[in-house]
Amino acid sequence: MNSFDAGRVPPMSFGAGRLIDVAGIAKDLGGGPVLVVADKVLAELGVTSRLELALAESGLTLEIAADVAGEPKDAMVDALAERARAVGAGVIVGLGGGAAMDAAKLVAAIARAERPARHYALCANGYPSDRIPAIAIPTTAGTGSEVTRTSIVSSAEGNKYWYWGEELMFSHAVLDPELTASLPPHITAWTGMDAVAHALEATTSRNSNAVAQVFGLQALELLSEFLPKAVADGADIDVRGKVLWASTLAGLALHNCNTHMGHNISHALGSLAPVHHGLATALALEVTLPELVSRPEGRDNYARAAAALGSSGYAASLPEAFSKLMRACGIGHELPSVCASVHVHELATHMKNDYNIGMAQNAACHVSNDMLEQFAEAMLNLPRAAEKAA
């Protein structure tokens, strides 16, 4: 067995109604004021009010920043960091999907140093030593950001910048499946397939290790059984809980071994068109898996992933098993119409840039420039479908 670093895993509170634990956790981490970085839509749905109610009798000062709409931009992160300094935040809470949690963890890491977020992109500079403790409260089941040491923030031009390091780990994660019950079926499917991709890519990557196999394969087994059920009946909190837990397991696999071709393409495409990340990643894997599993490198791991998805234990059966799960979740073999203006050369160029190429290089086999061009062409040759509202 190769040597590897399993990384740090934050303490977690899991179960329906666990939102009530946040006040005690915040006090244990040092107390307020508490700055809540949340998805804008959660304020509209009343979820931020539920958090305020959970903290009402704690004596902690609370500041709600429901500013996140879509992927976080570096200017927004800088503004949130300034707000954290202005209120003297003692704890940061990330409430929402991956965007809110990615923004919150980065704000917690950099706020006390008064440097802009871009100063730390791609690990160009070390993070300050006096980070603010942070609590993750995911309201989708897909990104696994609550347990990863990475954050993705876009520039005003749409370029995605990676941030990583142990300093970005949350101090605690609160996993309450009741908070995911309001997700509509197509968002449940898209975010859930992002979790599937995290687990599958981590377990089949060049850097896959025993820890990723434990977390990732268990996540795939759970998601193959329960994600279609969550799409069909989002009110079943037990099923929602299974999917949320699987998403966290997939995040732990990702935390250890990172992603490869699905995310290389989806991040590149997302820089060029407003396509949902989970949907783009699922389609990118469906396009690339037949070629990847045909190579000898990583064949055993592809076979294990296929078995975890309920197929025969052969690498060659993985593409069909993956597509079957997509169809069971109502995801067609179609690219959203918003991608119509993207050209093959443009997509391939973004797949090869410094922000994305590392993911392609993490595939088990060598991915040449010619393969990247072929994958870009295959992706953009998918049939077009009407875009659903996110």
C-alpha positions in Angstrom: 0.0 0.0 0.0 1.3 3.4 -0.9 1.9 6.1 1.7 -0.7 8.8 1.9 -2.1 11.6 4.0 -5.7 11.1 4.9 -6.1 14.8 5.9 -8.1 16.3 8.8 -11.9 15.6 9.0 -13.9 18.2 11.0 -16.3 17.1 13.7 -19.8 16.6 12.3 -23.3 16.7 13.7 -25.8 14.7 11.6 -29.5 14.2 11.7 -32.9 15.8 11.2 -33.3 18.9 13.4 -29.5 19.3 14.1 -29.7 23.0 13.1 -30.5 23.5 16.7 -26.9 22.6 17.6 -25.4 25.6 15.9 -25.5 28.0 18.9 -23.7 25.6 21.2 -21.1 24.8 18.6 -20.5 28.5 17.9 -20.0 29.1 21.7 -17.6 26.3 21.9 -15.6 27.8 19.0 -15.3 31.1 20.8 -18.6 32.8 20.5 -19.9 35.7 18.4 -20.5 37.8 16.7 -21.5 35.2 14.1 -21.4 36.2 10.5 -23.7 33.9 8.4 -22.7 33.7 4.7 -25.7 32.3 2.9 -27.3 31.8 -0.5 -29.6 34.6 -1.3 -32.5 32.2 -2.1 -32.3 30.8 1.5 -33.4 34.2 2.9 -36.4 34.1 0.5 -37.2 30.6 1.6 -37.0 31.4 5.3 -34.1 29.1 6.0 -31.9 32.0 7.4 -34.8 32.8 9.7 -34.8 29.2 11.0 -31.1 29.7 11.8 -31.8 33.0 13.6 -34.5 31.2 15.6 -32.0 28.5 16.6 -29.6 31.1 17.8 -32.2 33.5 19.4 -31.8 32.4 23.0 -28.0 31.9 22.8 -27.0 35.5 23.5 -24.8 35.5 20.4 -24.9 38.5 18.1 -25.8 37.5 14.6 -25.2 39.1 11.2 -26.8 37.6 8.1 -25.0 38.1 4.8 -27.3 36.4 2.3 -25.3 37.7 -0.6 -24.4 34.5 -2.6 -26.2 34.1 -5.9 -24.5 31.7 -8.2 -20.8 31.0 -8.0 -18.9 33.3 -5.6 -16.8 36.1 -7.2 -13.6 37.3 -5.6 -15.0 40.8 -5.2 -17.9 39.4 -3.1 -15.4 37.4 -1.0 -13.4 40.6 -0.4 -16.6 42.4 0.6 -17.6 39.6 3.0 -14.1 39.6 4.5 -14.4 43.4 5.1 -17.8 42.8 6.7 -16.3 40.1 9.0 -13.7 42.6 10.1 -16.3 45.4 10.6 -18.4 43.3 12.9 -15.5 41.6 14.6 -16.8 38.2 13.7 -15.7 35.4 16.1 -17.4 32.7 14.0 -18.3 32.4 10.3 -21.2 30.2 9.2 -21.5 28.9 5.6 -25.2 28.2 5.0 -26.2 26.9 1.6 -24.8 25.0 -1.4 -21.2 24.8 -2.4 -21.0 28.4 -3.4 -21.9 29.7 0.0 -19.7 27.2 1.8 -16.7 28.0 -0.5 -17.1 31.7 0.1 -17.5 31.2 3.9 -14.4 29.1 4.3 -12.3 31.5 2.3 -13.6 34.5 4.2 -12.8 32.7 7.5 -9.2 32.0 6.3 -8.3 35.5 5.0 -10.5 38.1 6.8 -8.1 39.0 9.6 -5.2 39.7 7.2 -6.8 42.4 5.1 -5.4 41.1 1.8 -7.7 40.5 -1.2 -8.7 36.9 -2.0 -6.8 36.8 -5.2 -3.6 37.2 -3.2 -4.0 33.6 -2.1 -5.2 32.0 -5.4 -3.4 28.9 -6.5 -1.5 29.0 -3.2 0.6 31.9 -4.5 0.9 33.1 -0.8 0.4 31.5 2.6 -2.8 32.0 4.5 -2.7 34.1 7.8 -2.2 32.1 11.0 -5.2 33.6 12.8 -8.2 32.3 10.8 -11.7 32.7 12.1 -13.4 29.4 13.2 -16.1 28.4 10.7 -19.2 26.1 10.7 -20.6 24.5 7.5 -24.3 23.9 7.1 -25.0 22.4 3.7 -28.5 22.8 2.2 -27.8 20.8 -0.9 -26.4 17.3 -1.1 -23.7 17.4 -3.8 -20.6 19.5 -3.3 -19.2 18.0 -0.1 -17.6 21.4 0.5 -18.3 21.0 4.2 -15.4 18.5 4.5 -12.9 19.6 1.8 -9.9 21.9 2.0 -10.6 23.6 -1.4 -12.6 26.6 -2.5 -13.4 27.8 -6.0 -14.0 31.5 -6.7 -14.5 33.2 -10.0 -13.1 36.5 -11.3 -15.4 39.2 -12.7 -14.5 37.8 -16.2 -15.7 34.3 -15.2 -12.3 32.6 -14.8 -12.3 30.1 -11.9 -9.5 30.4 -9.3 -8.6 27.5 -7.0 -7.7 27.9 -3.3 -6.6 25.0 -1.2 -5.0 24.2 2.1 -5.8 22.9 5.6 -6.6 26.5 6.6 -9.8 26.2 4.5 -11.2 23.3 6.5 -14.3 24.1 8.5 -14.1 23.7 12.2 -17.5 21.9 12.4 -20.1 20.6 9.9 -23.8 20.4 10.7 -25.6 18.0 8.4 -29.4 18.4 8.7 -31.3 16.7 5.9 -34.4 18.7 6.6 -32.6 21.7 5.1 -32.4 19.8 1.7 -36.1 19.0 1.5 -37.0 22.1 -0.5 -34.7 21.3 -3.4 -36.8 20.7 -6.6 -36.3 17.4 -8.4 -33.9 18.6 -11.1 -31.6 20.4 -8.6 -31.7 17.3 -6.4 -30.6 15.3 -9.5 -27.9 17.8 -10.6 -26.3 18.3 -7.2 -26.6 14.6 -6.5 -24.7 13.7 -9.7 -22.0 16.1 -8.6 -21.6 13.9 -5.5 -21.5 10.8 -7.7 -18.8 12.4 -9.8 -16.7 13.3 -6.7 -16.9 9.7 -5.5 -16.3 8.2 -8.9 -13.4 10.5 -9.9 -11.7 10.2 -6.5 -11.8 6.4 -6.5 -10.6 6.2 -10.1 -8.0 9.0 -10.2 -4.3 8.6 -10.6 -3.9 9.5 -6.9 -6.6 7.2 -5.6 -5.8 5.6 -2.3 -7.3 3.2 0.3 -9.0 6.1 2.2 -10.7 7.4 -1.0 -11.8 3.9 -1.8 -13.5 3.4 1.6 -15.4 6.8 1.4 -16.0 6.9 -2.4 -17.3 3.4 -2.9 -19.7 3.6 0.0 -20.9 7.0 -1.4 -21.5 5.4 -4.8 -23.5 2.5 -3.3 -25.7 4.9 -1.3 -26.2 7.3 -4.2 -27.0 4.6 -6.7 -29.8 3.4 -4.4 -31.1 6.6 -2.8 -30.5 9.5 -5.3 -33.3 8.4 -7.7 -35.6 8.0 -4.7 -34.8 11.6 -3.5 -35.5 12.9 -7.0 -38.8 11.0 -7.0 -39.9 12.0 -3.5 -38.0 14.9 -2.0 -40.2 14.9 1.1 -38.7 11.7 2.4 -36.3 12.9 5.1 -34.7 9.5 5.6 -33.9 9.3 1.9 -32.7 12.9 1.9 -30.4 12.0 4.9 -28.9 9.0 3.0 -28.1 11.3 0.0 -26.7 14.0 2.2 -24.5 11.6 4.1 -23.3 10.1 0.8 -22.5 13.6 -0.5 -20.3 14.1 2.6 -18.6 10.7 2.1 -17.9 11.7 -1.5 -16.5 15.0 -0.3 -14.1 13.1 1.9 -13.0 11.0 -1.0 -12.5 14.1 -3.1 -10.6 15.7 -0.1 -8.1 12.9 -0.4 -7.6 12.3 -4.1 -9.3 15.1 -6.1 -11.1 14.8 -9.4 -10.3 14.3 -13.1 -11.9 14.5 -16.5 -15.5 15.2 -15.5 -14.5 18.3 -13.5 -11.8 19.4 -15.9 -14.5 19.8 -18.6 -17.3 21.1 -16.3 -15.1 23.8 -14.8 -13.9 24.9 -18.3 -17.5 24.9 -19.7 -18.8 26.7 -16.6 -16.3 29.5 -17.4 -17.9 29.9 -20.8 -21.6 29.4 -20.2 -24.0 29.6 -17.2 -24.5 25.8 -17.0 -25.2 24.1 -13.7 -21.9 22.5 -12.4 -23.4 19.2 -11.4 -25.2 18.8 -14.7 -22.1 19.7 -16.7 -20.0 17.3 -14.7 -22.4 14.4 -15.2 -22.5 15.0 -18.9 -18.7 15.3 -19.1 -18.2 12.0 -17.4 -20.8 10.3 -19.6 -18.8 11.6 -22.6 -15.3 10.6 -21.3 -15.8 7.4 -19.4 -16.0 5.1 -22.5 -12.5 6.2 -23.5 -11.1 6.2 -20.0 -12.2 2.7 -19.1 -10.8 1.3 -22.4 -7.3 2.1 -21.2 -5.4 -0.4 -19.0 -4.5 2.2 -16.3 -6.8 2.2 -13.4 -8.9 -0.7 -14.7 -9.3 -2.3 -11.3 -10.6 0.9 -9.8 -13.0 1.5 -12.6 -14.3 -2.1 -12.0 -14.8 -1.4 -8.3 -16.7 1.8 -9.1 -19.0 -0.1 -11.6 -19.7 -2.7 -8.9 -20.6 0.0 -6.4 -23.1 1.4 -8.9 -24.8 -2.0 -9.0 -23.2 -3.3 -12.3 -20.9 -6.2 -13.0 -17.4 -5.8 -11.6 -15.8 -5.0 -14.9 -14.4 -1.7 -16.0 -16.2 -1.8 -19.3 -19.6 -1.8 -17.6 -19.0 1.5 -15.8 -20.2 3.9 -18.6 -23.5 2.1 -18.9 -24.0 2.0 -15.1 -23.3 5.7 -14.9 -25.6 6.5 -17.7 -28.3 4.3 -16.2 -28.1 6.3 -12.9 -28.4 9.6 -14.8 -31.5 8.4 -16.7 -33.0 7.2 -13.4 -32.6 10.7 -12.0 -34.3 12.2 -15.1 -31.1 13.6 -16.6 -31.1 13.3 -20.4 -28.1 12.9 -22.7 -28.5 16.5 -23.7 -26.5 19.7 -23.3 -28.4 22.8 -22.2 -29.1 25.4 -24.9 -27.1 28.0 -23.0 -24.0 26.2 -24.3 -24.8 26.8 -27.9 -22.4 29.7 -28.4 -19.4 27.8 -27.0 -16.9 26.6 -29.6 -14.8 23.4 -29.4 -11.4 25.2 -29.6 -12.6 27.7 -26.9 -13.6 24.8 -24.6 -10.4 22.9 -25.2 -8.3 25.9 -24.5 -10.0 26.4 -21.1 -9.6 22.7 -20.4 -5.8 23.1 -20.9 -5.3 26.3 -18.9 -3.5 26.4 -15.6 -6.7 26.4 -13.5 -8.0 23.2 -15.1 -5.2 21.1 -16.5 -4.3 19.5 -13.2 -7.6 17.7 -13.1 -7.0 16.2 -16.5 -3.6 15.1 -15.4 -5.1 13.3 -12.4 -6.9 10.8 -14.7 -5.5 7.3 -14.3 -4.2 7.3 -17.9 -2.3 10.0 -19.7 -4.6 12.4 -21.3 -3.0 14.0 -24.4 -3.8 17.3 -26.0 -5.5 15.4 -28.8 -7.7 13.6 -26.3 -8.7 16.9 -24.7 -9.7 18.2 -28.2 -11.7 15.1 -28.9 -13.4 15.3 -25.5 -14.3 18.9 -26.1 -15.7 18.1 -29.5 -17.7 15.2 -28.1 -19.1 17.3 -25.3 -20.3 20.1 -27.6 -21.7 17.6 -30.1 -24.3 16.5 -27.6 -27.9 17.2 -28.5 -29.3 20.4 -27.2 -32.1 20.7 -24.6 -34.0 23.6 -23.1 -32.4 25.0 -20.0 -34.3 24.3 -16.8 -34.5 27.1 -14.2 -31.8 26.7 -11.5 
